[in-house]
Amino acid sequence: MRTEITIPFAFDTAPIEQMLQERGTEEAMKIVERMVRENVISKVPKQRDYYGSETDKPDWKQYVDQEFRLWLDEHEQEIVDEAALLLAAKAGRKGPWRDVLREIREEQS
């Protein structure tokens, strides 16, 4: 004969869930950091020391300069066209061109 007995037992799983969540967050951050190092920072040029040898530090300035120059090269004509339109619009509302150019130079200074 088989008899089943049920014993009521309360067990709080909140501390275990919190611990798993914290460890999961730490592991996820480690994975993200590793992926950034492998896929982003490794593509950035390295800084050079006094003697011209590469260091372990990424040269973010050189990277941004390169990317910005590429972007400027790709959009050069659009930039010139937009600047010409803005200049023409401003000149159309003002007097002679020399006054407009002087005003623009003063704004840039």
N, C-alpha and C positions, 0 to 999 in steps of 0.2 A: 504494500500500500504506500502511496506517495502523498505527502501532505505539504502544501506550500504555506510558508509563514512569511508575512510581510512585516518588516520592521521599519517604522518611519525614521528617516535619517535626513537631517537638513545639512547641506554643505554649501557654503558661500564660495562661489567661483569668481567673484569680482577681483580679488587680488591676483589670481592666476591669469585672468583675462587682461588685467592691466600690465602685468609683467610681459605677457606675450605681445601685447601691443607695443610696449616700449622696445622690446628686442626686435620686433618686426620693423619698427621705424628706424632703429639703428642700422639694421641690415639693409633696408631700402636706401638709406643715405650713403652707406658704403658702396653699394652698387652704382648709385648715381655719380658719386665722386669718381669712382674708377672709370666709368664710361666717359665722363667729362675729360678726365686725364688722357684716356686712350684716344678719344675721338675729336677733341677740340684742342686741348693744350699741345698735343703732340704735333698738330698741324701749324702751330704758330712758330714763327722764326725764333731762334734763341738769341739772347743777349750775348754780346761779345765782351771779353775782358780787355784789359789794357793792351795785351799782346795780340789780340785778334782771334783768340780761341773761343769757341762756343762755350757758354756756361749752361747750367741746368735751368736758368730762369727764362721764362718766355718774354720776348720783346713785343709787348702789346702795342707800343707806339708804332713800330715798323709794320706790324700786321694791319693796324687800322689805317695807316698811311697808304699801304698797298691797296687795301680794299676800297678806300675812298677814291684813290686815283683811278682804279678800274671803273668805279661807278661814275666818276666825272667823265671819263673817256666815253662810256656808253651813252651818257645823257648830255653830252656837250652841246649838241645842236638845240636840244630842247631848252637848255639853260640860256643860251644866247637868244633864242627866239622870245622866251618869256621876258628876259631883261629888255630886249628891244621894244616889246609891246608895252611894258611898264613905263619905259622912258618916253615913248611916243604918247601914251595916255597922259602922263604928267605934263609933257611939253604942250599938249593940246589945250590944257587948262590954264597954262601960264603964258607969259610973254615970250621973248626971244629965247633961243636955244642956249645962249651963253648964260643967261640967268638960271635956267633949269640945271645946266651942268654945274654951275657954281653952287647952287643949292644942294645938289646931290653930293658934291664933294664935301660940303660942310656937314652934311648928315653923317657921312662916313668917318669924319674926323672925330 
